[in-house]
Amino acid sequence: MNTITAVLDYHDRTKHRPHRYAESLGYMDWATQPNPYRRYEGAPLIPLTHTEITPPYHLLFQNDSLPSAPLCLESLSQLLRYSLGLAAIKSHGGSEWALRCNASSGNLQPTECYIISPATLGISEHPTLSHYAPREHALELLHTYETPIPKDGFTIALSSILWREAWKYGERCYRYCQLDAGHAYGAIKMACTMLGWKCEIQSIDTKEIAHAFGLDQYERFHSEERESPDLLIRIGNASSLPSLPLLPYPANLLSPSHHDWPILSVIDEATQGIYPLAEPLSTPRSIPSPSKNAGEVILKRRSAQMMDGTGITLEEFRTLLDSSLFCIEASDVHFILFIHRVEALEKGLYAFVRKRDDLESLKLAMDQTFLWEDCKNGLYCLQKGDYRGAAQMISCNQEIAKEGAFSFSMLCDFSSSLERNGAIGYKNLYHQCGMIGQILYLEATSLNLSATGIGCFLDDEFHALLGLRDRRFQSLYHFTIGRAIVDTRITTLPPY
Ligand SMILES: Cc1cc2nc3c(=O)[nH]c(=O)nc-3n(C[C@H](O)[C@H](O)[C@H](O)COP(=O)(O)O)c2cc1C
């Protein structure tokens, strides 16, 4: 099958419909619940350090305002601690679970992180390949290279263990894994900015990523628990990837048995290839006002499980929209918003056109009776009215979409992205949505608000509401922002 056909088939087949959700087990098989922590048996462990000192959050949004930290054990520790590390341990009714800095669908945490770094003080006199172990906040040393690599940068690879999400979500899980990878990238980008480091996704064949990081050494992984390469991040001026021999460390077994979802290998295989780089967004944005320290915002970020139905100010709303423009790599994503309670804005359906050039194609694609009333800086009112019921219904009946101050869809330039980039464009669009999601979570937290990513939504019901007639634009992620009602029965403990 042609890879684009495979993507279109998968996308259509995993849409949630009002009377038929995408295929999944339909119940929680607790006996096969995957371990959220990958470990490599026998690999030496290098403990990382902890620091509480982080810069003011608003400075992360000002270009080049933070000095560049040297690469050493402490700076690498800070990068990982504030991107993929544990943020809190929650406890209720005798059970305990860990939450991380990066949001993840159902907290199933499919994303794994590998690092190739040059000789680094406190880690090794030689370049190394390591795997991040978040529970221990440590590096598992997988390989030491003999040949030196330049010291002015390093490389991170992110991969997904699809099984971790398939366990709960079945066929739709490939989408969630990619959104989660985007969240992880967004988290890494923010932590790099804290350290004055520039990070960029690389355009490279995903099979090359798998090869350089040992993910295609299949004999080390259980066949149902292999890792699929997501993306490669270059921090500073990292050079080309060194070659890797067969590693002696087998991956731990995550579940005693598995359920097979054959469509997942089809979509995973179809979306390998040269990772595309979207043309960076150049929409002007404002800088948020001073609030808290970056570390405090990152560790406090939590998904709201209930919203209190109160409103927010126009300034807060604008700051939130603007913060999404920090994700210049995410230029194929627009927002369609259900505005319920934003001071000085009438309730209704709105569009935030993140890439201003797309305005005409959006207008053309949607219901021709929409108003497109210009509310300035990329925001347009499409229709006035109370959309609380519609927002809840479309978000699989979740009240958070109705009780937030607003909820919205990330509407992606779908078919032209696939035409331009091939099937891997599908993966990239989810990464774009995920990175925006992570930044919005943080921005909401800095404003003392809360957010929740919404992966469960009725795809075509939403498309029909917009009057979309073809696949030019597709909604790939939903989101809600407001004020959370905190469940006081759940206690929070420090993670380390
Ligand atoms: C891609 C994605 C989809 C999500 N979908 C939903 C959802 O549909 N409903 C919901 O209540 N929470 C959803 N969440 C929130 C997660 O359940 C939450 O991130 C996870 O439990 C970890 O909690 P934390 O965000 O507080 O760290 C989603 C999160 C992500 C990243």
The ligand as an SDF file (V2000), in Angstrom:
LIG
                    3D

 31 33  0  0  0  0  0  0  0  0999 V2000
   -1.9370   14.1820   24.0330 C   0  0  0  0  0  0  0  0  0  0  0  0
   -2.7330   14.2870   25.3070 C   0  0  0  0  0  0  0  0  0  0  0  0
   -4.0780   13.9900   25.3160 C   0  0  0  0  0  0  0  0  0  0  0  0
   -4.8140   14.1070   26.5060 C   0  0  0  0  0  0  0  0  0  0  0  0
   -6.1660   13.8710   26.4900 N   0  0  0  0  0  0  0  0  0  0  0  0
   -6.8950   14.0390   27.6100 C   0  0  0  0  0  0  0  0  0  0  0  0
   -8.3130   13.9180   27.5880 C   0  0  0  0  0  0  0  0  0  0  0  0
   -8.9240   13.6560   26.5390 O   0  0  0  0  0  0  0  0  0  0  0  0
   -8.9720   14.1150   28.7710 N   0  0  0  0  0  0  0  0  0  0  0  0
   -8.3290   14.4350   29.9390 C   0  0  0  0  0  0  0  0  0  0  0  0
   -8.9820   14.6120   30.9740 O   0  0  0  0  0  0  0  0  0  0  0  0
   -6.9800   14.5670   29.9850 N   0  0  0  0  0  0  0  0  0  0  0  0
   -6.2620   14.3950   28.8450 C   0  0  0  0  0  0  0  0  0  0  0  0
   -4.8950   14.5960   28.8710 N   0  0  0  0  0  0  0  0  0  0  0  0
   -4.2110   14.9310   30.1340 C   0  0  0  0  0  0  0  0  0  0  0  0
   -3.3910   13.7440   30.6580 C   0  0  0  0  0  0  0  0  0  0  0  0
   -4.2410   12.7650   31.1750 O   0  0  0  0  0  0  0  0  0  0  0  0
   -2.3670   14.2500   31.6920 C   0  0  0  0  0  0  0  0  0  0  0  0
   -1.3820   14.9800   30.9950 O   0  0  0  0  0  0  0  0  0  0  0  0
   -1.6980   13.0990   32.4410 C   0  0  0  0  0  0  0  0  0  0  0  0
   -2.6090   12.4450   33.2740 O   0  0  0  0  0  0  0  0  0  0  0  0
   -0.5360   13.5960   33.2780 C   0  0  0  0  0  0  0  0  0  0  0  0
   -0.9370   14.5840   34.1920 O   0  0  0  0  0  0  0  0  0  0  0  0
   -0.2370   16.0010   34.2450 P   0  0  0  0  0  0  0  0  0  0  0  0
   -0.5320   16.6730   32.9090 O   0  0  0  0  0  0  0  0  0  0  0  0
   -0.8690   16.7100   35.3880 O   0  0  0  0  0  0  0  0  0  0  0  0
    1.2270   15.7850   34.3840 O   0  0  0  0  0  0  0  0  0  0  0  0
   -4.1680   14.5020   27.6980 C   0  0  0  0  0  0  0  0  0  0  0  0
   -2.7980   14.8160   27.6760 C   0  0  0  0  0  0  0  0  0  0  0  0
   -2.0880   14.7160   26.5010 C   0  0  0  0  0  0  0  0  0  0  0  0
   -0.6380   15.0840   26.4940 C   0  0  0  0  0  0  0  0  0  0  0  0
  1  2  1  0
  2  3  1  0
  2 30  2  0
  3  4  2  0
  4  5  1  0
  4 28  1  0
  5  6  2  0
  6  7  1  0
  6 13  1  0
  7  8  2  0
  7  9  1  0
  9 10  1  0
 10 11  2  0
 10 12  1  0
 12 13  2  0
 13 14  1  0
 14 15  1  0
 14 28  1  0
 15 16  1  0
 16 17  1  0
 16 18  1  0
 18 19  1  0
 18 20  1  0
 20 21  1  0
 20 22  1  0
 22 23  1  0
 23 24  1  0
 24 25  2  0
 24 26  1  0
 24 27  1  0
 28 29  2  0
 29 30  1  0
 30 31  1  0
M  END
$$$$
